[in-house]
């Protein structure tokens, strides 16, 4: 895990890097979900299908762990939480909800 940053510009640059990394990981999750749906319609042996499904599930879990480890405040290293809820639109994350460090 990276050390906490103190400079405001370093914090903003690191947050931008982490946000990009999180977005790529989220895109990877979407690709894995599409692969699972496509695999359902594929004709293959039961053993091969279960093996592919197990690999996809492991990759998805690894992706979730990666997002949890990366999506942290560069200043205080605490988890930033979800940006949206089931009941409302995504909120803009301009500062850390815990330490109030400016991120954008």
N, C-alpha and C positions, 0 to 999 in steps of 0.2 A: 504494500500500500504506500502511496506517495505521502510525503510529509506535507503538513499544512503550510499554505502560502501566506505571506504577510502583506506583500505589495498588492495594491488594488489592481494595477494593470496585469500583474502576473495571475491574480485570481481570475480576472475576466478572460484572459487568454486560455487558462487551464479549463475554465468552465466551458468555453466555446469548443475546445478539443473534446471534452467529456460529452457534451451534448451531441456532437457529431458522431462520436463513437457509439453512444446510446442509440442514435437514430439508425446507424448501420446495423446494430444488433437487433433492433426492432424490425427492420426490413428482413433480416435473416429469419426471424420468427415467422413473419408472413410467408416467406418462401417455404419454410418447413411445413406450415399448415396447408399450403396449396399442394405440396408434395404428398401429404397424408391423404388429402381428398382425392387426388389423382390416383394414388396407389389403391384406393378402395375399389376403383373401377378396373384396375389392371387385372389381367389374367396371369396368375403365377401360382406356383405351388404354395400350399399352406405354410410350410416351413420357411420358405423364402420370404413370404409376406410377413410372418411374425418376426423374422430377423430384421427386415427393413423397418417395420413398425417400432421395434425395440431401439434400433439405432436412432430413428427420428425422435423418439421420446427422450432418449438420453441427450441428444443434441439440443432439444428444446429446454430441458432442465438446465443444461450448461449455459444456455443463452440467458435464462432467467437469473441464474447466479451471477453471470457476468454483468448484467444490467444492474443488479443490486449492488455489486461491488464498485461499479464505475459511477453510478448516479449519486455522487456525494458532493458536498460543498468542498471546494478546494481550500477554503480558509479553516473550517473547523472539522472537516472530514466526517460529518454526520450525513445520514441518508436524507435526500431531498424530498422523498415521498412522491406520490403520484401527482401528475399535473392536471388530471381531469377526474371527474367522478361520474358515476352512472346517472346522476341527476342534473348535471350541468355541463357547460362547455369547459374546455381546457382553460386553465388560468395561466397567465404569463408569469414566469418565474424571474423576477428582476433582482431579488435578493434572497439570501438564505433565510428560511423561516426560523431557524434556531439562533444563529449568531448575527443576523442582519447584514452580512457582508454583501456588497453590491456585486452582482454576477453578470450584468449586462451593461 
